Amino acid sequence: MEVSESDPLSLDSEANRQPEEQQQQEQEQEQEQPQEQQKVLRIRPAPRAKQQRDQSFYHFSRSDIKEILDKVLTLDGKELEIISYVARPIARPSEGGVVNRLYRLIVGYRLTSPANPDERTRPEVLRFLVWPLISSQDRYDFLRGEDGSLKPWDNEAHFWAGIMPVLEANCRAEPFTPRRLLVNSRVVVFEDLREQGWYMYLKRPPRLPTDHLYAALRALARYHAAVESTERETDLTLGQMLVRGADDDGDGSVSFEENNSEENDSDEGQAGDEASNSSSTRPPLDWVNIDLTLELIEAICRQTGMDSSRVRTGFLQAFGSVMSWDQTNQLVKRTLNQADLWPCHLFFQQPPGQPPGKFMPACRFVAGGFDLVPHVSRLLDVAELVQLSTSRNQRRCHEAAMLEDYHRALCRALEENQRDDSTPLLPTFEDVLAEYEAVRVAGLYLAAMQLSLPRRWSSWSRRQPSGCRQRVEHPNVYLRLSVFRRSNEHVWACCRNDPPYRVQLADLCGELVTRLAKMMPMIEVSPAELLDAQNNRIAAAADADVDGAAGAADDQRQQQLQE
């Protein structure tokens, strides 16, 4: 949406009555400015049809833009002149957002002096991130997935209005979350940290020095402590806060701010309750692919002389943190975040005086790092940071010390965030270590499962005809995992023809077996037995439904006879 360049509310009345000659002189001076200075003002508008489609979610007013800029800029007695503004959807993952869900608000402005209207600052541009909230009339359609299942969604506006202030209050050491510049029933506007020199690595951050990695782990511990303190104050997890919304306060322990949405009828409340009681948004595990992966790991272990006896039993214990039974008797994969604003990665900032290319970890995390899905281990964040920012040898040497430092920082932050006189419940180092090991092993299993996917195939596989690389993707938009493989023949072909691929796979299995040896004794249950148990539960539920239907039919016949 483009607006006119002049704003009568922000300009002095004398400036509006300038002679035509003076205005022409100013225009000539602006035309003589260097091209680099003019590029700052150039906000190319989108085509009219696309612009109307992109901005159908919300129309920003000048008061909204002024409210946003007042929280960001320091005016020092000057007046704000809004030149233009436009909202565009993020269309590429490289832009750092959720494609077709997150918008970028671009605002052009300059400052003028009230005493001297001719004194103007150079035009500048600011960018912000816009998270549109689902409107009332579209919420039911959003709840329904492509397969007809319900998604856990209720009143997101209440989440941002009621929970974010509590979380930000607990983040005392550093501002872990980006500031909220505008919140209403339709949109939430955040500051874009990249405008302040922060960088986000979407794929792989650089190998961090040891002291920087320890600093990042301590910052992550303080962030986790703030989240846990928020949950204790409200007696709800952040995922439950988002799903339940403001209409169901339970025991009255949570009080949300008043929502500004105009429509809040009973049908939406029923849809939200139904969504909160359903966890069928994540597809069931592909047992064929899992069984093939376990067979592949066992075969490689036997070829390389490693112990393969704990591979299958280790799968069950390791995946206990990422799998659960849902109400449809399906074993489903838990995902970290289905409502992420950004990928759960660290921001990095280039320190002053350092040459380009060297970054230190910024102790600041995005709002999307919340555990919006209940019962997911927060040690996933720690494992991801250690895995992406260290080499394998560095992990072997410093992993225990890293976890000890993380545990000390976590306990210290929990004690600092304790607001009453009661003793906080502090996790032991053994708990942190056991949870971390389970997460790492689960991650290694997932890595082994994805090694044979088309995007991860070896260079030999990429040279084959495209017909052998066809894949089938699950329709769920949040889970884009391919489920093509139905045998290990192609993997063995890759191993025979591509030695680096074979070394990578053997190295992965070696680390997996090493970690399995460190874990506690596991229950001897195979995936086949677990699958039989799943089928038995489904059959028992079906028998119960049949018995219930038969009993209801008998009652109906008896009632008819009595009548």
Helices and strands as residue ranges (DSSP letters): H 13-16, H 20-31, H 35-39, H 48-54, H 62-72, E 79-89, G 93-95, E 103-112, E 124-132, H 136-143, H 156-162, H 164-170, E 180-183, E 187-191, G 193-196, E 198-200, H 210-234, H 238-244, H 266-276, H 287-303, H 311-318, G 319-321, E 323-325, E 331-333, E 347-349, E 360-361, G 367-369, H 379-389, H 392-417, H 429-450, G 454-456, H 459-462, G 466-469, H 489-497, H 499-518, H 527-562
